[in-house]
Amino acid sequence: MDQRNWLIIDTSASEGIRFSEVVPAARPVLGPVHVVSPEGKPTFTDVLQTYAREAGKDLTKLEPLLVIAGAASGEMISLSRANWTITRSGLTSLFGTKVRVINDVVAMAWAAQASTSRAATVRGTKPAPDFKSPGRMSMLFVGDGVGASIVDVDRDGYQRVMETEAGHGDFAPQSERELKLAELRRGEFTQTSWERMLTTDRNDECWKAFPEMRDMERDRMLGEWFGRFLANLIHIHGSWSGVMLTGPRASQLTTGSAKIAFEGIFTKRRQFQRLLLQTPVWTLSQTDAVMHGGAALMAVRAAQEGPRIAA
């Protein structure tokens, strides 16, 4: 039986559901990206059938990988951008084979190993992440939301990328000012998440509660929050081998006035301070990370004797 071509499906993009057919290879090359608008489509099945019709493809001859924004766990999976709920068994029925489902930040972590990613050092001395040596790293996206995944390389060189929802952890204010800002950023939820705080813009309405704060002070506070979150993330994930930062806000939170406060967090006395000080941090420049990451994962797993876990 001929090997199926891979179909990478990205549901995390704002412009629509994106599809790319990839010929299996050790170094896969993305095919043309086909976009299907979710508008007027009552179900995700309608989107898949629209793609098949417009692209002239038979879904049962493709091996799919689905990338979503959110938790990719369980039989039922929610697609947040379109308010759809899908089931793994339903996808299996449509494609005639099991469908891998991964989180978008997991895909970004796989893309970090590809030639489409470039690393720049934020702190530490290592010029780039090491995906060959045993250890653990974190991948952190900061943009319109906050997402994180764990990159684990075991002693046999087997690589796993595990999704987390670290951005939804509760923010812990450390001053009256932070408490007030957290209350203003809470929204409809009972607690304020780290995601809500780290996506606060310099010109957000919440700053009006402290009109005396200048832009530089706001940047420093944002940088301190980011440093605190990152230090916590490293401890929780055990990612002493490094942290990879990506997303439109990651560089903003580690440069300029924010960088001073960000760096200061790592020098404070705490448990495992030596390990924390030695943990490198990089910003990554990536091109179409979700698609490239999905293809990279398919290539790695295809080269192994049977998948041990999905991602």
Phi, psi and chi 1 to 4 in degrees:
 res  aa     phi    psi   chi1   chi2   chi3   chi4
   1 MET       -  131.8 -178.9  177.5  177.1      -
   2 ASP   -67.8  146.3  -67.1  -24.5      -      -
   3 GLN   -70.9  136.7 -175.2  176.8   13.4      -
   4 ARG   -72.7  146.2  -61.4  179.2 -179.4 -146.5
   5 ASN   -68.9  152.0  -77.5   -5.8      -      -
   6 TRP   -86.7  147.0  -55.9  -31.0      -      -
   7 LEU  -123.2  110.5 -179.2   65.3      -      -
   8 ILE   -90.8  124.9  -46.9  -57.7      -      -
   9 ILE  -119.1  116.9  -50.4  169.0      -      -
  10 ASP  -106.4  111.8  174.8   16.3      -      -
  11 THR  -101.3    6.5   68.9      -      -      -
  12 SER   -91.8  -10.5   67.1      -      -      -
  13 ALA   -81.6  146.8      -      -      -      -
  14 SER   -74.8  -24.6   58.5      -      -      -
  15 GLU   -81.0   -8.3   65.9  -95.2   30.6      -
  16 GLY   141.2 -176.3      -      -      -      -
  17 ILE   -84.1  125.4  -47.5  -58.4      -      -
  18 ARG  -108.5  137.0  -54.5  168.9   72.4 -124.6
  19 PHE  -125.7  140.5  -62.7   81.5      -      -
  20 SER  -144.3  123.4  179.9      -      -      -
  21 GLU   -87.3  133.3 -175.7  177.5   -7.7      -
  22 VAL  -125.8  130.2  179.5      -      -      -
  23 VAL   -76.0  125.9  176.3      -      -      -
  24 PRO   -54.5  131.5  -27.4   36.7      -      -
  25 ALA  -164.6  159.4      -      -      -      -
  26 ALA   -64.6  -35.2      -      -      -      -
  27 ARG  -121.1   82.8  -67.2 -177.7  176.2  -85.9
  28 PRO   -68.0  148.5   24.5  -33.9      -      -
  29 VAL  -116.0  127.8  177.1      -      -      -
  30 LEU   -64.3  141.0  -67.7  178.8      -      -
  31 GLY   -84.2  179.5      -      -      -      -
  32 PRO   -55.2  141.9  -23.6   33.7      -      -
  33 VAL   -90.0  124.4  174.7      -      -      -
  34 HIS  -107.8  126.7 -172.4  102.6      -      -
  35 VAL  -109.2  132.0 -178.6      -      -      -
  36 VAL  -118.2  125.0  175.3      -      -      -
  37 SER   -74.5  136.7  170.8      -      -      -
  38 PRO   -76.6  -10.7   27.9  -33.5      -      -
  39 GLU   -59.5  129.3  -65.7  -62.7  -36.7      -
  40 GLY    78.0    4.7      -      -      -      -
  41 LYS  -104.2  109.5  -49.0  -67.6 -169.6  -55.6
  42 PRO   -68.3  -25.4   20.9  -30.2      -      -
  43 THR  -137.7  164.3   68.2      -      -      -
  44 PHE   -67.9  -29.6 -173.3   58.4      -      -
  45 THR   -58.8  -38.9  -61.4      -      -      -
  46 ASP   -62.4  -37.5  -68.0  -60.3      -      -
  47 VAL   -64.1  -46.7  170.7      -      -      -
  48 LEU   -61.9  -42.2  -65.6  174.6      -      -
  49 GLN   -68.3  -34.3  -69.0  174.2  -20.1      -
  50 THR   -64.3  -43.8  -62.3      -      -      -
  51 TYR   -59.5  -47.2  163.9   74.4      -      -
  52 ALA   -59.2  -41.0      -      -      -      -
  53 ARG   -70.7  -47.1 -177.2  174.6   62.4 -104.9
  54 GLU   -69.0  -36.5  -67.9  178.9   -8.1      -
  55 ALA   -91.3   -7.9      -      -      -      -
  56 GLY    68.2   41.2      -      -      -      -
  57 LYS  -114.0  151.0  -59.8  -63.4 -179.3 -178.6
  58 ASP  -101.4  111.2 -178.8  -10.5      -      -
  59 LEU   -60.2  -28.9  -63.4 -179.7      -      -
  60 THR   -74.7   -3.9   63.2      -      -      -
  61 LYS  -105.9    9.3  -63.5 -174.3 -177.9  -59.6
  62 LEU  -119.1  149.6  -61.6  169.2      -      -
  63 GLU  -105.2  111.1 -176.3  176.1   -5.8      -
  64 PRO   -93.4  153.5   32.7  -32.3      -      -
  65 LEU  -133.3  124.2  178.4  139.4      -      -
  66 LEU  -105.7  128.0  179.0   66.5      -      -
  67 VAL  -111.4  129.2 -174.7      -      -      -
  68 ILE  -126.3  159.6   69.3  169.0      -      -
  69 ALA   -95.9  107.7      -      -      -      -
  70 GLY   132.9 -167.8      -      -      -      -
  71 ALA   -78.3  124.8      -      -      -      -
  72 ALA  -102.9   56.8      -      -      -      -
  73 SER  -126.8  144.8  179.2      -      -      -
  74 GLY    89.6  176.9      -      -      -      -
  75 GLU   -73.3  -40.9  165.8   64.6   16.5      -
  76 MET   -99.6  131.3  -60.2 -176.4   68.2      -
  77 ILE  -126.6  131.9  -61.6  167.1      -      -
  78 SER   -94.4  133.7  -63.6      -      -      -
  79 LEU  -101.9  100.9  -58.7 -177.3      -      -
  80 SER   -64.4  -35.0   56.8      -      -      -
  81 ARG   -69.4  -23.8  -70.5 -160.3 -178.1  -84.9
  82 ALA  -119.7    1.8      -      -      -      -
  83 ASN    58.1   37.0  -66.5  -40.7      -      -
  84 TRP  -102.4  153.7  -69.0  -40.4      -      -
  85 THR  -121.6  129.0  -62.2      -      -      -
  86 ILE  -121.3  164.3   59.7  177.2      -      -
  87 THR  -121.7  148.3   63.3      -      -      -
  88 ARG   -63.5  -39.1  -68.6  179.1 -172.2  -90.8
  89 SER   -65.3  -35.6   57.1      -      -      -
  90 GLY   -65.9  -41.4      -      -      -      -
  91 LEU   -65.3  -40.7  -70.5  172.5      -      -
  92 THR   -60.4  -39.4  -62.2      -      -      -
  93 SER   -65.1  -40.7  177.6      -      -      -
  94 LEU   -67.4  -42.7  -86.3  170.9      -      -
  95 PHE   -93.1  -15.6  -75.5   95.3      -      -
  96 GLY    73.1   17.2      -      -      -      -
  97 THR  -159.2  161.3 -173.3      -      -      -
  98 LYS   -66.9  144.0  -72.1 -174.1  177.2  179.9
  99 VAL  -110.3  124.3 -179.4      -      -      -
 100 ARG   -74.2  135.3  -91.7 -160.4  177.0   90.2
 101 VAL  -126.1  122.5 -176.7      -      -      -
 102 ILE  -131.4  160.5   63.5  171.8      -      -
 103 ASN   -76.9  151.5  174.3  -88.3      -      -
 104 ASP   -64.7  -31.8   55.1  -13.7      -      -
 105 VAL   -75.7  -27.6 -175.4      -      -      -
 106 VAL   -62.5  -44.1  168.8      -      -      -
 107 ALA   -61.4  -41.6      -      -      -      -
 108 MET   -61.2  -36.2  -66.8  173.8 -165.2      -
 109 ALA   -66.7  -40.1      -      -      -      -
 110 TRP   -66.7  -35.8  -78.0  105.7      -      -
 111 ALA   -67.5  -24.6      -      -      -      -
 112 ALA   -61.4  -20.7      -      -      -      -
 113 GLN   -88.6   -7.6  -52.4  175.5   48.7      -
 114 ALA   -90.2  166.5      -      -      -      -
 115 SER   -70.8   -8.3   59.5      -      -      -
 116 THR   -85.2    0.9   55.0      -      -      -
 117 SER  -113.5  141.3  -65.5      -      -      -
 118 ARG  -128.8  133.7  -64.7  -71.4 -177.5  -89.1
 119 ALA  -103.8  142.2      -      -      -      -
 120 ALA  -128.5  133.2      -      -      -      -
 121 THR   -75.7  128.3  -58.0      -      -      -
 122 VAL   -95.1  -43.9  174.6      -      -      -
 123 ARG  -152.0  155.0   63.9 -177.2  -36.1  -85.0
 124 GLY    95.5 -178.4      -      -      -      -
 125 THR  -114.4  -11.5   57.4      -      -      -
 126 LYS   -75.5  129.3  -69.3 -174.1  177.2 -179.8
 127 PRO   -73.9  -21.2   27.3  -35.5      -      -
 128 ALA  -159.8  157.8      -      -      -      -
 129 PRO   -62.9  149.1  -19.8   31.9      -      -
 130 ASP  -112.0  112.3 -179.8    0.9      -      -
 131 PHE   -98.1    5.8  -64.0   96.0      -      -
 132 LYS  -103.8  -33.6  -59.8  -61.0 -178.1 -176.4
 133 SER   -82.7  146.2  -59.9      -      -      -
 134 PRO   -59.7  140.2  -22.6   33.3      -      -
 135 GLY   157.7 -173.6      -      -      -      -
 136 ARG  -137.9  135.9 -179.8  170.0  -72.6 -173.6
 137 MET  -128.1  164.0  -66.5 -178.5  -74.5      -
 138 SER  -113.6  145.6  -68.7      -      -      -
 139 MET  -112.4  127.4 -177.7   78.3 -174.4      -
 140 LEU  -129.9  123.0  179.5   62.6      -      -
 141 PHE  -105.0  131.4  170.5   87.8      -      -
 142 VAL  -130.8  112.8 -170.8      -      -      -
 143 GLY  -149.5 -116.9      -      -      -      -
 144 ASP   -77.7   -7.9   55.9   -8.0      -      -
 145 GLY  -147.8 -176.7      -      -      -      -
 146 VAL  -127.7  123.8  174.2      -      -      -
 147 GLY  -132.6  149.4      -      -      -      -
 148 ALA  -143.0  147.8      -      -      -      -
 149 SER  -139.8  163.6   60.8      -      -      -
 150 ILE  -110.6  128.3  -59.4  170.6      -      -
 151 VAL  -104.9  115.6  179.8      -      -      -
 152 ASP  -119.6  128.7 -176.1   80.2      -      -
 153 VAL  -118.5  117.4 -176.9      -      -      -
 154 ASP   -86.2 -178.5   68.5   17.1      -      -
 155 ARG   -66.2  -20.3  -66.3  -71.1  171.3 -177.2
 156 ASP   -91.6    2.5  -63.4  -36.9      -      -
 157 GLY    84.2    4.7      -      -      -      -
 158 TYR   -74.8  129.9 -172.1   84.5      -      -
 159 GLN  -103.9  133.6  -59.2  173.3   20.5      -
 160 ARG  -126.9  144.8  -59.6  171.6  178.3   85.2
 161 VAL  -124.5  121.3 -178.8      -      -      -
 162 MET  -112.9  131.4  -65.2  163.0  -81.7      -
 163 GLU   -75.9  151.9   70.6  171.1   80.8      -
 164 THR  -140.3  169.5   77.0      -      -      -
 165 GLU  -123.6   49.1  -69.2  -63.6  -25.8      -
 166 ALA   -60.8  -29.2      -      -      -      -
 167 GLY   -64.1  -18.8      -      -      -      -
 168 HIS   -93.5    6.9  -66.2  -69.6      -      -
 169 GLY   -66.7  155.2      -      -      -      -
 170 ASP   -73.1  133.7  -66.5  -15.9      -      -
 171 PHE   -76.2  134.3  173.9   76.0      -      -
 172 ALA  -109.6  102.6      -      -      -      -
 173 PRO   -61.9  143.6  -19.7   32.6      -      -
 174 GLN  -116.8   10.3  -65.0 -172.1   -1.2      -
 175 SER  -159.0  165.5   67.2      -      -      -
 176 GLU   -61.9  -36.9  -70.5  -63.8  -37.1      -
 177 ARG   -64.0  -46.4  178.0  178.7  -80.4  176.6
 178 GLU   -63.0  -38.1  -72.8 -170.7   -4.6      -
 179 LEU   -61.6  -43.3  178.9   60.8      -      -
 180 LYS   -64.8  -44.4  176.9   66.1  173.9  178.5
 181 LEU   -64.3  -38.2  -69.3  168.3      -      -
 182 ALA   -65.3  -39.0      -      -      -      -
 183 GLU   -63.0  -39.9  -75.7  -67.3  -47.1      -
 184 LEU   -71.5  -25.2  -67.6  169.8      -      -
 185 ARG   -96.1    0.0  -71.9  -71.1  -67.6  161.1
 186 ARG   -66.5  -34.4 -174.0  176.2   63.8 -172.8
 187 GLY    71.1 -141.3      -      -      -      -
 188 GLU   -87.9    0.4   71.1  -86.6   20.3      -
 189 PHE   -89.8  161.7  -59.9  103.2      -      -
 190 THR   -78.4  -23.4   56.3      -      -      -
 191 GLN  -127.9  154.2  -61.2  -68.3  -29.9      -
 192 THR   -93.1  125.3  -52.1      -      -      -
 193 SER   -87.2  162.2   68.2      -      -      -
 194 TRP   -60.8  -35.0  -88.0  108.2      -      -
 195 GLU   -59.6  -43.8  179.1  174.3   84.5      -
 196 ARG   -62.1  -38.4  -67.7  -70.8  -66.8  172.4
 197 MET   -75.7  -41.8  -59.7  -53.1  -72.1      -
 198 LEU   -75.2  -15.8  -66.5  177.9      -      -
 199 THR   -98.0   11.6   56.3      -      -      -
 200 THR   -69.9  125.3  -56.8      -      -      -
 201 ASP   -83.4  153.2 -172.3   81.8      -      -
 202 ARG   -56.2  -28.7 -178.6 -158.3  -79.5  177.3
 203 ASN  -104.4   18.4  -60.7  -45.6      -      -
 204 ASP   -63.5  152.2 -169.5  -85.0      -      -
 205 GLU   -60.0  -26.4  -70.7  -70.0  -43.7      -
 206 CYS   -62.3  -28.3   69.6      -      -      -
 207 TRP   -68.7  -16.0  -61.1  110.5      -      -
 208 LYS   -64.2  -18.3  -70.1 -177.0  178.3  179.5
 209 ALA   -69.3  -17.9      -      -      -      -
 210 PHE  -133.1   72.0  -59.6   97.6      -      -
 211 PRO   -63.0  -18.3   22.8  -33.5      -      -
 212 GLU   -75.4  -14.7   73.2  -78.9    3.0      -
 213 MET   -76.0  126.0  -70.2 -174.4   70.3      -
 214 ARG   -84.8  168.5  -61.5 -179.1  177.7 -179.6
 215 ASP   -56.2  -39.1  -72.6  -10.8      -      -
 216 MET   -64.1  -39.8 -176.0  177.7  -65.3      -
 217 GLU   -66.4  -39.0  -68.0  177.7  -85.0      -
 218 ARG   -63.8  -43.2  -62.9  176.5 -173.7 -178.2
 219 ASP   -61.4  -41.0  -71.7  -14.7      -      -
 220 ARG   -65.7  -39.0  -74.9  177.8  177.4  172.2
 221 MET   -65.1  -42.3 -179.4  169.4  -81.6      -
 222 LEU   -62.3  -40.7  -69.9  167.0      -      -
 223 GLY   -64.3  -38.1      -      -      -      -
 224 GLU   -67.0  -43.2 -178.6  177.0  -24.9      -
 225 TRP   -58.0  -44.5  -67.8  -15.9      -      -
 226 PHE   -63.9  -41.0 -168.0   45.1      -      -
 227 GLY   -62.9  -42.4      -      -      -      -
 228 ARG   -62.8  -44.9  -82.9  159.5   45.7 -171.4
 229 PHE   -62.3  -43.2  177.3   74.4      -      -
 230 LEU   -66.3  -41.6 -153.1   60.5      -      -
 231 ALA   -61.6  -42.1      -      -      -      -
 232 ASN   -63.1  -42.6  -73.4  -29.0      -      -
 233 LEU   -61.4  -42.8 -169.0   73.1      -      -
 234 ILE   -61.8  -42.9  -67.5  167.3      -      -
 235 HIS   -64.5  -45.7  -79.6   81.2      -      -
 236 ILE   -67.9  -43.6  -66.5  166.8      -      -
 237 HIS   -79.9  -20.1  -74.1 -177.3      -      -
 238 GLY    67.4   32.8      -      -      -      -
 239 SER   -91.0   62.6   50.9      -      -      -
 240 TRP   -72.4  -12.2  -49.2  112.1      -      -
 241 SER   -82.4   -9.9  -63.9      -      -      -
 242 GLY   139.4  165.9      -      -      -      -
 243 VAL  -129.0  131.6  179.6      -      -      -
 244 MET  -104.1  125.5  -62.0  169.4  -75.9      -
 245 LEU  -107.7  136.3  -53.3  176.3      -      -
 246 THR  -146.4  169.9 -169.5      -      -      -
 247 GLY   107.6  156.7      -      -      -      -
 248 PRO   -65.3  -19.8   20.6  -32.2      -      -
 249 ARG  -100.1  -11.1  -75.5 -174.2   56.1   78.4
 250 ALA   -60.5  -45.8      -      -      -      -
 251 SER   -71.1  -32.1   59.4      -      -      -
 252 GLN   -62.7  -34.8  -62.3  172.1   15.6      -
 253 LEU   -84.7   -3.2  -65.3  170.4      -      -
 254 THR  -126.7   15.9   54.2      -      -      -
 255 THR  -132.3  169.6   56.3      -      -      -
 256 GLY    61.2 -141.0      -      -      -      -
 257 SER   -65.1  -30.2  -60.4      -      -      -
 258 ALA   -66.5  -30.9      -      -      -      -
 259 LYS   -64.2  -37.0 -177.4  174.9  177.7   62.7
 260 ILE   -60.4  -49.1  -60.4  170.8      -      -
 261 ALA   -68.7  -37.5      -      -      -      -
 262 PHE   -59.8  -48.8  172.6   82.2      -      -
 263 GLU   -65.0  -36.6  -78.7  -74.0  -10.9      -
 264 GLY   -60.4  -30.4      -      -      -      -
 265 ILE   -61.7  -35.2  -66.0  -60.0      -      -
 266 PHE   -76.9  -14.5  -69.3   87.2      -      -
 267 THR   -95.5   -4.2   61.2      -      -      -
 268 LYS   -73.5  146.6  -68.1 -174.3  175.8 -178.9
 269 ARG   -68.9  132.2  -67.5 -167.5   62.6 -175.5
 270 ARG  -164.4  173.5   67.1  179.6   79.6 -132.3
 271 GLN   -65.1  141.6  -68.2  -72.8  -21.7      -
 272 PHE    59.1   33.8  -55.2  109.0      -      -
 273 GLN   -61.6  -38.7 -176.2 -175.4   23.5      -
 274 ARG   -61.4  -45.8  179.8 -178.4   59.0   81.6
 275 LEU   -63.3  -40.4  -76.8  172.4      -      -
 276 LEU   -63.8  -43.2 -172.8   64.8      -      -
 277 LEU   -64.3  -28.1  -74.0  171.4      -      -
 278 GLN   -87.4   -6.9  -67.3  175.8   -8.6      -
 279 THR   -76.4  118.1  -58.5      -      -      -
 280 PRO   -76.0  152.1   25.9  -31.7      -      -
 281 VAL  -130.8  133.1  178.4      -      -      -
 282 TRP  -126.7  151.7  -52.5  -85.5      -      -
 283 THR  -100.5  141.9   54.1      -      -      -
 284 LEU  -113.1  135.2  -65.1 -174.2      -      -
 285 SER  -100.8  118.7  174.0      -      -      -
 286 GLN  -126.0  148.7  -62.7 -174.7  -60.6      -
 287 THR  -113.0  118.4  -57.3      -      -      -
 288 ASP    44.6   56.5 -153.4  -10.1      -      -
 289 ALA   -61.2  -36.7      -      -      -      -
 290 VAL   -64.5  -48.5  169.0      -      -      -
 291 MET   -65.9  -48.8  -73.2  -66.7 -161.0      -
 292 HIS   -63.4  -37.7  -78.1  -70.3      -      -
 293 GLY   -67.0  -40.5      -      -      -      -
 294 GLY   -61.2  -43.5      -      -      -      -
 295 ALA   -65.7  -39.2      -      -      -      -
 296 ALA   -63.0  -41.1      -      -      -      -
 297 LEU   -63.1  -44.7  167.5   58.8      -      -
 298 MET   -59.9  -38.9  -64.5  -66.4  -86.0      -
 299 ALA   -67.0  -43.1      -      -      -      -
 300 VAL   -64.0  -45.6  169.3      -      -      -
 301 ARG   -70.7  -32.8  -68.5  -65.7  176.7 -104.3
 302 ALA   -65.2  -29.3      -      -      -      -
 303 ALA   -81.1   -8.3      -      -      -      -
 304 GLN  -102.7  163.2  -64.0  167.0  -23.5      -
 305 GLU   -86.1   83.4  -65.1 -178.4    3.6      -
 306 GLY    80.4  130.7      -      -      -      -
 307 PRO   -70.3  136.1   26.6  -33.8      -      -
 308 ARG   -88.7  -37.8  -73.0 -168.9 -106.8 -177.7
 309 ILE  -142.4  167.2   61.8  172.0      -      -
 310 ALA   -61.7  -44.9      -      -      -      -
 311 ALA  -115.2      -      -      -      -      -
